[in-house]
Amino acid sequence: MFVSLGAYAKPENRTRALTLVRLAVNLGFAAGPALGGLIIMGMGYSGLFWVDGASCILSISIFALLVKEKKNAEHNDKTETAADIKSVFHDKIFWVFLFVSFITAMIFFQLFTTLPLYHNEKFGLSEFQTGLLMTLNGLLIFSLEMPTVGFMERKGFPKIKIIIAGSFLMAFSFILLLINVWAGILVIAMICISIGEILTFPFSNAFALSRAPRGQEGRYMALYTMSFSLAHIVSSKVGFGIIAVFHYQMNWLFMASSGFVATLCCFWIKKALTRERIS
């Protein structure tokens, strides 16, 4: 899906196109658990599996009927040989970028693992109150991400600079969680990590796609999405492991430190890109 945007979206619109894909994923992620719960209550798990399968078949059918294959004009130029194209495994800048993507995703996934428990154990928040905080994240993403991405693109801000700002804000949100004497800090931290997400993830998608040489978009985007999958696995294991031994404060400190390391790596990428353009 990410690679196909090279054919279906103009170069100047690709970041916004990627953002729309992210928006669709976030809406599905937000609606899925609630709809699943309602279906299980009314029809049981068997009904859930039928509805889930039918929805996939419906989406495939709509895609087949309405989306016509479109060749990417950029791939029609065959002047570059395989020897001219640098392998993704030799792209040092991209591997450092993958590390940044992994770290930012790992600390972001704390929203769905350790943070809800922290809300309850430290501040006595109910499931409903935690749900409201999660809803705040979703509403900020839904209402601000597309306008923010459009504004940044129109102004021509370099992607890596935006990612630096986003990763810093995500790390800073965990510094705020070290203030554990006032429940209102949870709202401020949620706003910070949400804005960080708005700045980091859409432009990370776009950076990964723009970094790929012709014909290697699939490899680059596959590795990029794999960094998120790995972060999804590691995030809860690391977070709960630290909490079990050192409690919540040490986990927030670890996540914040990891985020600041990712920010420093972004500065290295920025300098490396400058050197690459000069050479």
Secondary structure, DSSP 8 states (H G I E B T S, - for coil): -TTTHHHHS-GGGHHHHHHHHHHHHHHHHHHHHHHHHHHHHHHHHHHHHHHHHHHHHHHHHHHHHH------GGGS---S-GGGS--GGG-HHHHHHHHHHHHHHHHHGGGGTHHHHHHHHHH---HHHHHHHHHHHHHHHHHHHHHHHHHHHHHT--HHHHHHHHHHHHHHHHHHTT--S-THHHHHHHHHHHHHHHHHHHHHHHHHHHHS-TT-HHHHHHHHHHHHHHHHHHHHHHHHHHHHHHHHHHHHHHHHHHHHHHHHHHHHHHHHHHHHHH-
